[in-house]
Amino acid sequence: LVIDALDQELTRTVVRSFCDNVLNGWIGRQLFGLFKEAGLNDIRVSTQSPVMAGIPWQGIGWLIEQIVEPASLTGAISSEQREEWLADQQKRADSGMSFLSFTQYRVFGTKG
């Protein structure tokens, strides 16, 4: 997960908290090995990285709020930091400067 923000350290905390709260957030790293362990052949890995850039707050705000929530709920950040981070994200979105991206993994293999 990649998000542009003014405060890099705070953003690292937000992103890490979000990723740590995804059900099996390491699955993308593990899929190749799991396919090998399952005895599959001709294993291929591909990626897709959706980019959300320049999206106004009304289009991306709901997602940004979901991303910051785990850091807030677990106490990784204070309520003041949450509000500061969200204000920066809203300002970016309102000025056409929002940027968010993530990587999706697809793994294919054959049996036999």
C-alpha positions in Angstrom: 0.0 0.0 0.0 1.5 3.3 -1.1 0.0 6.7 0.0 1.5 10.1 -0.6 1.4 12.3 2.6 3.1 15.1 4.3 4.2 13.2 7.4 6.1 10.2 6.3 6.6 8.6 9.7 2.9 8.9 10.5 2.0 7.5 7.2 4.3 4.5 7.7 2.5 3.8 11.0 -0.9 4.1 9.3 0.0 1.9 6.4 1.7 -0.7 8.7 -1.4 -0.8 11.0 -3.7 -1.2 8.0 -1.6 -4.0 6.4 -1.2 -5.8 9.8 -5.0 -5.9 10.2 -5.7 -7.4 6.8 -6.7 -11.1 7.1 -3.4 -12.8 6.1 -1.7 -9.7 4.8 1.4 -11.8 3.9 -0.5 -14.1 1.4 0.9 -12.3 -1.6 4.4 -13.2 -0.4 3.4 -16.8 0.3 1.4 -17.8 -2.7 4.4 -19.0 -4.8 5.7 -21.2 -2.1 2.2 -22.6 -1.3 1.7 -23.5 -4.9 5.1 -25.2 -4.9 4.3 -27.1 -1.7 1.0 -28.2 -3.3 3.0 -29.8 -6.1 1.7 -27.5 -8.9 3.8 -27.1 -12.0 4.3 -24.2 -14.5 3.8 -21.7 -11.7 3.4 -18.2 -13.0 3.1 -15.0 -10.9 1.7 -11.8 -12.2 0.9 -8.5 -10.5 -1.4 -5.6 -11.0 -1.0 -2.3 -9.3 -4.1 -0.1 -9.4 -3.3 3.6 -9.0 -5.8 6.1 -7.7 -4.4 9.5 -8.4 -6.1 12.9 -8.4 -9.4 11.5 -7.1 -11.5 14.1 -5.2 -12.3 13.5 -1.5 -15.9 12.5 -2.2 -14.5 9.7 -4.3 -11.6 8.5 -2.2 -12.4 9.8 1.4 -14.2 6.6 2.4 -11.2 4.5 1.5 -8.7 6.8 3.2 -10.9 6.7 6.4 -10.9 2.8 6.3 -7.1 2.8 5.9 -6.5 5.1 9.0 -9.0 3.3 11.2 -6.9 0.3 12.3 -4.1 2.6 13.5 -6.6 4.7 15.4 -8.5 1.8 17.0 -5.3 -0.1 18.1 -3.8 3.1 19.6 -0.9 3.1 17.1 -1.7 6.8 16.6 -3.6 9.4 18.7 -6.9 10.9 17.7 -5.0 14.1 17.0 -2.6 12.3 14.7 -5.6 10.7 13.0 -7.3 14.1 12.4 -4.0 15.6 11.2 -3.4 12.8 8.7 -7.0 12.9 7.4 -6.8 16.6 7.0 -3.7 16.3 4.9 -5.3 13.6 2.8 -8.4 15.7 2.3 -6.4 18.7 1.3 -4.5 16.6 -1.2 -7.7 15.2 -2.6 -9.4 18.6 -2.8 -6.4 20.0 -4.7 -6.2 17.0 -7.1 -3.0 15.7 -5.5 -4.2 12.5 -3.9 -2.2 9.4 -4.6 -2.8 5.8 -3.5 -1.6 2.5 -5.0 -1.4 -1.1 -4.0 -0.2 -4.4 -5.5 -2.4 -7.4 -6.2 -0.8 -10.8 -6.9 -2.1 -13.5 -9.1 -0.6 -17.0 -9.1 -1.4 -19.7 -11.6 -0.2 -23.3 -11.8 -1.1 -26.7 -13.3 -1.5 -30.0 -11.5 0.1 -33.1 -12.8 
